């Protein structure tokens, strides 16, 4: 019987091809979470709850994206850290984004007064950077269709024009090689490919803080949090922890155990596994007469105009997503070739839309 790359850590029952919406929780992370919930019910102490697990998650994420933990801040959602960056930009700053990029990356700039938001097609982003551009913000991998941004070209264009870079790695970190040090800022929601519970999100900043103002900081952002619980925080953390928000403690309790699965398996091994399954899927779709988005370097397979197949797939216990009219399948370490073949088999019986 075929086993998945992550067989030791997962036990999916349906054909689950929806990691781009939410990743499956590894067994160990789930066990730790259950224990934490039970202790919350009974009033017993959970030793790692709070700063130990938060800092463990911070350190694990830092290793995965190649930066020092002192450059990593924690939050509960990407939009919060994007909003932090938006509030720190000067009046009149131009922010350049890709058409149709995810709203959590784009909207904080749209609602910030005094910001000029300019949007261009993804493949034109590098060429669209100009001397007046203050920030280029882009997802490494697009949520709607899995297209991969040319991050090297975008980075070089931004540097040539004195612009900062913000990369959302939510649909990338965990299977796609990410070096956060290549960019001024990265934001990462970790409940997808990084397999954490929802409520775990990371921001990376330059060593000097990147000019950000810690406008959302509370007591957890203090150099000594337990001396920062009342009144103004006298000493903010010297590291990126000054940008931390109060944490979703149970989510962060499980996070180090989820991130450990990615570290132990290895991003390169996961990438090779995921891309092989995605290639098998695209080839099978072509044989069925469908035209998936041509992105061979993505673990996400999107098929425009096939959204009507969702009901049939769900009834067959095959779980995908519909985004921007695309049927979207996402392959991760717990998937196998049998999952791909099951998807294709059900789709072969879906009537064409008239």
Secondary structure, DSSP 4 states (H G I P E B T S, - for coil): ----TTTTT----SEE-BTTT-PPPPHHHHHHHHHHHHHHHHT---TTTTHHHHHHHHHHHHHHHTS-GGGEEEES-HHHHHHHHHHHSPTT-EEEEETT--HHHHHHHHSSTT-EEEEE-GGGHHHH--TTEEEEEEESB-TTT-PBP-HHHHHHHHHHTT-EEEEE-TTTTTTS---GGGSSEEEEE-SSTT-PPTT-EEEE--TTGGG---TT--GGGBTTGGG-SSSS-SSB-SSGGGGPPPP-HHHHHHHHHHHHHHHHH-HHHHHHHHHHHHHHHHHHHHHTT--B---TT-SEEEEET-GGGHHHHHHTTEE-EEETTEEEEE--TT--HHHHHHHHHHHTTSPPP-
